[in-house]
Amino acid sequence: MITNIDYALFVFFNTAFSNPFFDLIFPVITKESNLMYSFFIALAVYVAVSKDKILAAKRAGIAILLFVISDAFSHRILKAFFERPRPCNSNYFVNGVHVMFPQCHFLLGRRGAFSFPSNHAVNLSAIALLWSIWCPKAKYIFISIALFLIFTRVYCGVHYPLDLFFGTVFGAAFGYMAYIGTKPLLYNSKKDSN
């Protein structure tokens, strides 16, 4: 039942918004290396323009550490445990046609890695939640960017919606734990944390 709903949502999100412009830019936007470069550039700019360089550097370091830990946990433990094949798994194609979703498009090609949860969703939601707490005035920007980038994964055909949903939940939990766990490192007094 849940799997059938997940499949139906995958077909909807993968095809309903399909257009040549998205087909061109979403694979570039969602590419892991492009997101990594953007992440490190954003952190470098943040540290460079911040008045409190020490606090900014600490936050940047925590964000990098959070990314490394959440990514490793998701990839090495959760994906290895659930072993859910990606929708674009090579085994689903016969003579170049997807046997389950022939109407869908798979813009990043065929992949053999596991799908649940989405590392993109875990990492992006962890970082977005952490920075939303640190910079509440910009929380809607962080959350919107994360959700948009997460959406590109189902649009490009590399994840099911449940991979993204639970990845977002796991990531938010990681982000909140990182905030609680590093609060003493960032702030010397209760006054500083307000």
N, C-alpha and C positions, 0 to 999 in steps of 0.2 A: 504493500500500500504506500508506505513512505517512499520507497524506491521509485514507484510509478509516478508519484507526484514530483519527485526530484527530476526524473527524466522529462516529464512534461514541461517543467519550468526551464530545464536546460534548453529544450527545443525552442521555447518561447523567447528566452533572453538571447539565444544564439542567432535567431532569425528575425525577430520582430523589428529590430532596429537596424537591420543590415542595410548598408549603403556603401558605395565605392569609397567615400571619404573615410569612414570609420575603418573599412577594410585596409586602407592604406596606412593610417596613423596608429591604430590600436596595437598592431604587432610591434611597432617601434616603441611606443609608450610603455608597454608591458614587459619589454625585454629586460631580463634580470640585470644585465650589465648597465643598461641605461638608467635603471632605477638606482642602482648602487652609486653611479657617478653623481646623479642628482642629489642623492642623500648626503654624500660627503661634501659636495659643493655647498649645499644648503647649510650644513653644520659649520663649515669654514667661514661662510659669510656671516652667520649668526655670531660666531666668536669674534670676528673682525669688527663688527659694528656695535657690539655690546659695550656698555659703559663698564660693567663689572666683568672684566675678562676672566677672573678666576672662577666665578660662578658659571659663566658661559662655558668655559673649558671643562668644568666638572660635568655640566649637563651634557655636553657633547660626548664626553667619555662614557657617561652612563648610557646614553642613547646607543652608542656603538656596541657597548657590552650587552645591552638588552637585545639588540638586533642579533648579535652572534649567538646568544643563549637561546632566544626564541626560535631562531632558524634551525639551530642544531637539534633542539628538543623536538620540534615539529618533524624535521626530516628524518632524523636517526631513530626516534622512539615512536612517535605517533604514526607516521606513515608506515614504518616497518611493522607495527602492530596490526593496523587495519588492512594494509595491503589491498586497497581499492584501486583497480586499474583506472587510468585516466579515460575520459571519453574519446580521446584521440589515440588510444592505444592501437598499435599496429595490428594486433590480433583481431580487431573489429573490422578490418578492411578486407574485402574480397574483390579482386580485380579492380582495385582503386575506389570501390564504393563501400561506404560504411554500412554494415549490415543492420544496425539498430537505428541510426539517424542519417539516412541518405539525403535528407533535405538540409542538413546542417553544414556549416563551413568550418574548417579546421585551419585557421590562418597561420598557425605555428608548426604545421606539419604533424607527422605522427611521432608519438613519444612512448617510451616504454616505462617511464617512472610511475610511481604511485600518485594517487590523486588526493586522498583524504588524510589530513586537512590541507587546504591550500597554504603553502608557505608564504605566498604573497599576502594572503588575508591575515595570517598570524602576525607577520612582521609589521605590516602597515598599520593594523589596528593597535598593536602594542605601542608603536612609536606615536601614533596619532593620539591615543589616550594619554600617554605620558606627557606629551607636549601640550595637550589640552588642559591638563591640570596645572602645569607650570605657567602657561600663558593663556588664561581663560578668555581673554578678549579675542583671541584668534582661534578659539576651539572649533567654531563652525567651518573655518577654512581648513584646519587640519583634518577634521572628520569628513568634509566633502571631498577633499583630495584623495583620502584613503578609500572612501567608498567608490569613487570614480575608478581608481586604479584597480580595485578589487573586481569591479564589474567587467573590466576589460578581459579578465581571465575566462569568464564564461562566454563572452562574446567571441573570443578567439578560439574557443573550443577545447581548452586544456583543463577545465574544471567544471564540476557539477555545482549547482547552487548550494547544496548541503555542505560541500567542501568549503565553500566560501563562508557560509553562515557559521559553521562550527569553528572554522579558522579565525573568524572575527571574534567569536566568544573567547576562544583560547588566548588570542592575542591581547584582548582587552584585560583578561585576567593577568597575563604577564606584565602588561603595562602598569596596572594598578599595584601589583606586588613590587615592581621596580620602584615605583613612587614611594611606597611605604618603606621599603627596605633601604632606600638611599636618602631618605629625608634627613637623618642625623648627619650624614656626610655633607649635605648641601647647606644646612642651616645650623648656625651656632646657638641660636636661642629661639624661643617661641615668637619673639617679636620679628625676627628675620623671616620666619616662614609665612607670615601674613601678607 
